[in-house]
Amino acid sequence: MKATETLLQQLFGSDWTLEHEGNVVFGRGRLNDRDLRIIGTVNQCEIGIDEATRLAGAVLDVLAEAEPGSKPADILFLVDNSGQRLSLRDELLGNVAALAHLAEVLHLARREGARVLGLVHRLALSGGFMATGMAATRCDALAEAEVRVMRLDAMSRIMKVPKDRLTELVEGTAILGPGVRNYHAIGALTELWESPTSDRLEAAFDAMSQANSDDTRGDMGRARGGRTLAACVAELVRQA
């Protein structure tokens, strides 16, 4: 929680409020003439069904606040999690469906006109990253943060490929590798922030205002050499 408060201080000065329910946080921040809603998780928590439904509810609350005919407030979605919780309770209650619901709610917010910036500021893992940061309009990360689906030692055990060989492959194939720089190379992260500032935050929201509604992650991955075929294949599917 301390790291999150420090981040918000860097982004908003003293002009922010934050409440928390367990490891789920929600609040407001003032950025020049822009009122932002803050939603997310802290403490590198695992996202179980309780966290996923509370996060989705917080996004729906933002949409419900909007006046009829007006766009909802923009959202800063703080991403700090250890992936989805794999407990028996969460699995039996349908945590996968809850995470899918969260991603759908973020998609609804985007369709309603809210700009949603996911910001990975500590850790983002597997399904916890996909249902939060990757479901946002745009996702950035602090340069010292960590993003991964699986560690190389775990990949080695499952794929039956020696870790040394995987390490070699990662050097030339970003799609296989953990770390924010690999995820930036494949287009999953739009920008890496060397330092969090209000100017950086404002620039990210301004860029979303100017961008079209198309998903450009495949194009970014191709331009950066991290995913050379994704955009081409997507275009072939659209044409078919």
Stockholm file with secondary structure:
# STOCKHOLM 1.0

chainA/1-240         MKATETLLQQLFGSDWTLEHEGNVVFGRGRLNDRDLRIIGTVNQCEIGIDEATRLAGAVLDVLAEAEPGSKPADILFLVDNSGQRLSLRDELLGNVAALAHLAEVLHLARREGARVLGLVHRLALSGGFMATGMAATRCDALAEAEVRVMRLDAMSRIMKVPKDRLTELVEGTAILGPGVRNYHAIGALTELWESPTSDRLEAAFDAMSQANSDDTRGDMGRARGGRTLAACVAELVRQA
#=GR chainA/1-240 SS CHHHHHHHHHHHTTCEEEEEETTEEEEEEEETTEEEEEEEECTTEEECHHHHHHHHHHHHHHHHHSCTTSCCCEEEEEECEEEECCCHHHHHTTHHHHHHHHHHHHHHHHHTTCCEEEEESSEEEHHHHHTTGGGSSEEEEETTCEEESSCHHHHHHHHTCCHHHHHHHHHHCGGGCCSHHHHHHTTSSSCEESSCCHHHHHHHHHHHHHSCSSCCHHHHHHHHTSCSSHHHHHHHHHHC
#=GC SS_cons         CHHHHHHHHHHHTTCEEEEEETTEEEEEEEETTEEEEEEEECTTEEECHHHHHHHHHHHHHHHHHSCTTSCCCEEEEEECEEEECCCHHHHHTTHHHHHHHHHHHHHHHHHTTCCEEEEESSEEEHHHHHTTGGGSSEEEEETTCEEESSCHHHHHHHHTCCHHHHHHHHHHCGGGCCSHHHHHHTTSSSCEESSCCHHHHHHHHHHHHHSCSSCCHHHHHHHHTSCSSHHHHHHHHHHC
//
